[in-house]
Amino acid sequence: MRSLGIVRKIDHLGRIVIPKELRNTLKLEKGAPMEIFVDDDMIVLRKYVVDEACIVTGEITPENKRLSNGMYISPKGAEILKKEIAEKKEQWK
């Protein structure tokens, strides 16, 4: 991760302003959904991309896999589906 040398203060409501130049570069429109991650002592903001969200859990993780129909599934979502399929299989017997 590289530093841009930009420092912003948190206001009394806990908000931080993302500089306009950065918003333009990342194509962040007003009201754009942002995903928040915590990694040790870092807060990471990422543009929320619905296309990469798991169809079961809604999670966006680096481990998500793209299915042949263009949808994504997370490891957690795959486990949920696997469990449901096994339960349905038992009911069909």
C-alpha positions as CSV (number, residue, x, y, z in Angstrom):
1,M,0.0,0.0,0.0
2,R,1.4,3.4,-0.9
3,S,1.1,6.7,0.9
4,L,-0.3,9.6,-0.9
5,G,0.9,12.1,1.7
6,I,-2.7,13.2,2.4
7,V,-3.7,13.8,6.0
8,R,-7.3,14.5,7.1
9,K,-8.7,15.0,10.5
10,I,-11.8,13.2,11.8
11,D,-14.6,15.6,12.6
12,H,-16.8,15.6,15.7
13,L,-19.2,13.1,14.0
14,G,-16.4,10.7,13.1
15,R,-16.3,11.6,9.4
16,I,-13.3,11.9,7.1
17,V,-13.5,13.8,3.8
18,I,-12.0,11.9,0.8
19,P,-10.2,14.5,-1.4
20,K,-12.0,15.4,-4.6
21,E,-9.0,14.5,-6.8
22,L,-9.0,11.0,-5.2
23,R,-12.8,10.6,-5.6
24,N,-12.4,11.6,-9.3
25,T,-9.6,9.2,-9.9
26,L,-11.5,6.3,-8.3
27,K,-14.8,7.4,-10.0
28,L,-16.6,7.7,-6.6
29,E,-19.9,9.5,-7.1
30,K,-21.9,11.2,-4.3
31,G,-23.6,8.4,-2.4
32,A,-21.4,5.6,-3.7
33,P,-21.4,2.6,-1.3
34,M,-18.0,2.0,0.3
35,E,-16.9,-1.2,2.0
36,I,-14.9,-0.9,5.2
37,F,-12.2,-3.4,6.3
38,V,-9.9,-3.5,9.3
39,D,-6.4,-5.0,8.9
40,D,-4.4,-4.8,12.1
41,D,-4.2,-1.1,12.8
42,M,-5.4,0.0,9.4
43,I,-8.9,1.0,8.2
44,V,-9.3,0.2,4.5
45,L,-12.0,1.7,2.4
46,R,-13.0,0.0,-0.9
47,K,-15.6,0.9,-3.5
48,Y,-18.4,-1.6,-3.0
49,V,-18.9,-3.5,-6.2
50,V,-22.1,-5.5,-6.2
51,D,-21.1,-7.6,-9.2
52,E,-18.4,-9.3,-7.1
53,A,-20.7,-9.9,-4.1
54,C,-21.5,-13.5,-3.1
55,I,-25.0,-14.4,-4.3
56,V,-25.6,-16.2,-1.0
57,T,-24.0,-14.0,1.7
58,G,-23.5,-10.7,-0.1
59,E,-19.8,-10.8,1.0
60,I,-17.0,-9.4,-1.1
61,T,-13.8,-11.2,-0.3
62,P,-10.6,-11.9,-2.3
63,E,-11.5,-15.6,-2.1
64,N,-14.8,-15.1,-4.0
65,K,-15.0,-17.3,-7.1
66,R,-16.8,-16.3,-10.4
67,L,-19.3,-19.0,-11.4
68,S,-20.0,-19.9,-15.1
69,N,-23.2,-17.7,-15.1
70,G,-21.2,-14.6,-14.1
71,M,-22.3,-14.7,-10.4
72,Y,-19.9,-14.9,-7.5
73,I,-19.8,-17.1,-4.5
74,S,-17.7,-16.8,-1.3
75,P,-16.2,-19.7,0.6
76,K,-18.9,-19.2,3.3
77,G,-21.6,-19.1,0.7
78,A,-20.4,-22.3,-0.8
79,E,-20.5,-24.0,2.6
80,I,-24.1,-22.8,3.1
81,L,-25.1,-24.1,-0.3
82,K,-23.3,-27.4,0.3
83,K,-25.1,-27.9,3.6
84,E,-28.5,-27.0,2.1
85,I,-28.0,-29.4,-0.8
86,A,-27.0,-32.2,1.5
87,E,-30.2,-31.6,3.6
88,K,-32.4,-31.5,0.5
89,K,-30.8,-34.7,-0.8
90,E,-31.7,-36.5,2.5
91,Q,-35.3,-35.3,2.2
92,W,-35.6,-36.7,-1.4
93,K,-34.6,-40.2,-0.3
